[in-house]
Each structure stands twice: as C-alpha cells, then as structure tokens.
C-alpha cells in the first residue's frame, strides 16, 4: 500500500508552534520583525520546521519579497589556488546565512557591460570581485578583493588556506552588510577597507585587501 507524503507548509509549522504564519515567516526569513520575537520562541519554530521537514517555496518567496538572496563573485581566474580558497570562504559564509553564490568569469574588462545586464536580469543582490576592478556603472552593493602580489606555495599550508578562507568570509560579510542596509534603509555604506593580518610563514603578501566601493 502506497503512502501519501504530506508536504509541510508555513501554516503547518505555525499550527505546530501555536503562532501566526506571519510570525513564523519572520523567524524563518530572519526579517527585521523577528527581532521582537524571543529567542526561545525562535528555537521552537526552527525545531518544528526541522521535524516537519519544512521546505520553503523559494520561487514564491522571491516573487513576494522581490529578493533572490543571490550574490555573484566575479574573477578573471578561478583556477588559481588562492582565488579558489577565497571563494570557498565566501560560499560557506553565504550558504550558512541563506544566500547562494553564483560564479562569473570575466576575461576582459570590456565584458562588464554585458555581464552587468545579466546580473540585473537575474536579480543578483550583491557582487564580489576577486582580482578584477569594479566598473563605476555597476549599481549594486559591491565588494572587491585585491590579492595584490600574493605568492602561495603548493601545496599551501593549513594556516595559509585558513587565512585565505577568512579573507573570503570577510568579503562575504561586508557585502551582506551592504545588502541588508540597502534593503532596510535604502542607504549605502561608506567606503570601507578590510586588511586581514596574513600568517607569518607560508607566503609573501603585499597589498592584500578587501575594498568596498562607496555608493554601491
């Protein structure tokens, strides 16, 4: 005998915890309204969602909120060891916060015009570049990672790899701050520069940084 699998929706989770669907939605989406909800209640919502195997309808959510929670990372060479480690740090940080990271290869600066159009068409919310300069006409929250003259020996030591991943995490955190600030207040943050401390051994670093252009 076949069994019918019941798909849990937002109302199902709300009934389990005894809250209104709008309150459950605020918790699961971490909206500003959720700040007024006690942490104990939030924990109950997350537990119920896990127990019921709740899966949000991302397409419906995007249509309703007009948000995609997608960030693009643009680079001229994803094959480089140091670039790959930086991107790995970005992806992990963004995924843990409910964002998806999309990759975009840029071979020539002249490709920015077409790429910028594609980013807007796909409703990308923020952009991180690694090793390429940001164009002035890109009107999105943006962060640029400048590795400078970074010489990473192969195989790289664990300390080096971790430093590169932390650099990616810093860039991801910076672009999320700009995105959320723009969503909540429609005000862009001023230009910021992050200078992580490199490991002593392993490699030589000159001018490695994360730069956040003003007004994006």
C-alpha positions in Angstrom: 0.0 0.0 0.0 1.4 3.4 -1.0 1.5 6.2 1.5 0.7 9.8 0.8 3.6 12.1 1.9 2.3 15.3 3.4 4.3 18.3 2.5 4.7 20.8 5.3 4.0 24.4 4.5 4.2 27.6 6.5 0.8 27.1 8.0 1.6 23.6 9.2 4.7 24.9 11.0 2.6 27.7 12.5 0.0 25.3 13.8 2.7 23.2 15.4 4.1 26.0 17.5 0.9 27.9 18.0 1.9 31.1 16.2 0.5 33.1 13.3 2.0 32.2 9.9 3.4 35.8 9.5 5.4 35.4 12.8 6.8 32.0 11.6 7.7 33.5 8.3 9.5 36.4 10.0 11.6 33.9 12.1 12.5 31.6 9.2 13.4 34.5 6.9 15.2 36.5 9.7 13.3 39.7 8.8 13.5 42.9 11.0 10.1 41.9 12.5 11.7 38.8 14.0 13.9 40.9 16.4 10.9 41.3 18.7 10.4 37.6 19.0 12.1 35.9 22.0 14.9 33.5 21.1 13.1 30.6 22.9 10.2 31.0 20.5 12.5 31.2 17.5 14.1 27.9 18.7 10.7 26.3 18.8 10.0 27.5 15.2 13.3 26.1 13.9 12.8 22.8 15.7 9.2 22.4 14.3 10.4 23.3 10.8 13.1 20.6 11.1 10.8 18.0 12.5 8.2 18.6 9.8 10.8 18.7 7.1 9.6 22.1 6.0 11.0 23.4 2.7 10.2 26.9 1.7 8.9 27.7 -1.8 11.8 29.8 -2.9 10.2 30.9 -6.2 7.1 32.1 -4.4 9.2 33.8 -1.7 11.2 35.7 -4.4 8.0 36.9 -6.1 6.6 38.0 -2.8 9.7 39.7 -1.3 11.3 40.7 -4.6 14.5 39.2 -3.2 16.6 36.3 -4.5 19.3 36.1 -1.8 21.9 35.6 -4.6 25.4 37.1 -4.6 27.8 36.8 -7.6 31.5 36.5 -7.4 33.4 37.7 -10.5 37.0 36.8 -11.2 39.4 36.5 -14.2 40.9 33.3 -13.0 39.0 30.9 -10.7 41.7 28.2 -11.3 44.3 30.0 -9.1 44.8 28.3 -5.7 44.5 31.5 -3.7 41.3 32.6 -5.6 39.7 29.2 -5.0 40.3 29.3 -1.3 38.9 32.8 -1.0 35.8 31.8 -2.9 35.4 28.7 -0.7 35.3 31.0 2.3 32.7 33.2 0.7 30.5 30.3 -0.3 30.5 28.8 3.1 29.7 32.1 4.9 26.9 32.9 2.5 25.3 29.5 2.5 25.1 29.5 6.3 23.1 32.7 6.0 20.7 31.5 3.4 22.4 33.0 0.4 23.5 31.4 -2.9 26.8 32.2 -4.5 27.0 32.4 -8.3 30.2 32.4 -10.3 31.0 34.7 -13.2 34.2 34.6 -15.3 35.5 37.9 -16.7 38.2 37.5 -19.4 38.3 41.2 -20.5 37.2 44.4 -18.8 35.0 45.1 -21.9 32.8 42.2 -20.9 31.5 44.2 -17.9 28.7 45.8 -19.9 27.0 42.6 -20.9 27.8 41.0 -17.5 26.2 43.9 -15.6 23.0 43.5 -17.7 22.9 39.7 -16.9 23.4 40.4 -13.2 20.4 42.7 -13.1 18.3 40.4 -15.2 18.9 37.6 -12.7 18.2 39.9 -9.8 21.6 39.4 -8.2 21.6 41.3 -4.9 25.4 41.9 -4.5 28.7 41.4 -6.2 32.2 40.4 -5.0 35.1 40.7 -7.4 38.4 38.9 -7.0 41.4 40.2 -9.0 39.3 42.5 -11.3 38.3 46.1 -10.9 34.7 47.1 -10.4 33.1 49.4 -13.1 31.6 52.6 -11.9 28.3 51.9 -13.7 27.6 48.7 -11.6 24.8 49.9 -9.4 24.8 47.0 -6.9 26.2 46.5 -3.4 29.7 45.5 -4.2 33.0 44.4 -2.6 36.3 44.0 -4.3 39.0 41.6 -3.0 42.5 42.7 -4.0 45.1 39.9 -3.5 48.0 42.1 -4.7 51.2 40.2 -5.2 50.2 37.0 -3.4 52.6 34.1 -3.7 51.1 30.9 -2.4 53.4 27.8 -2.5 52.0 24.5 -3.5 50.9 22.7 -1.5 49.8 25.5 0.7 50.0 25.0 4.5 46.8 24.8 6.6 47.4 28.3 8.1 47.7 29.8 4.7 44.5 28.1 3.5 42.6 29.2 6.5 43.8 32.8 6.1 42.6 32.9 2.5 39.2 31.5 3.5 38.8 34.0 6.3 39.5 36.7 3.7 36.6 35.4 1.6 34.4 35.3 4.7 35.3 38.9 5.4 34.3 39.9 1.9 31.0 38.0 2.1 30.2 39.5 5.5 30.9 43.0 4.1 28.7 42.6 1.0 25.8 41.2 3.2 26.1 44.2 5.4 25.7 46.5 2.4 22.8 44.4 1.0 20.8 44.3 4.3 21.5 48.0 4.9 20.2 48.9 1.5 17.1 46.7 1.9 16.2 48.2 5.3 17.2 51.8 4.8 18.0 52.3 1.1 21.2 53.9 2.3 24.6 52.7 1.0 27.5 52.3 3.5 30.6 54.5 3.1 33.8 53.1 1.6 35.4 50.5 3.8 38.7 48.7 3.6 39.5 45.4 5.4 43.1 44.5 6.0 43.3 41.0 7.4 46.5 40.0 9.1 48.4 37.4 7.0 50.1 34.4 8.5 53.8 34.8 9.3 55.0 31.8 7.4 54.0 30.1 4.2 54.0 33.1 1.7 54.7 36.7 1.0 51.7 39.1 0.8 51.7 42.7 -0.5 48.6 44.8 -0.6 46.1 42.0 0.0 42.8 43.7 1.0 39.1 43.9 0.6 37.8 47.2 -0.7 34.1 48.3 -0.6 33.3 51.0 -3.2 31.3 53.9 -1.9 27.8 54.4 -3.2 27.2 50.8 -4.5 
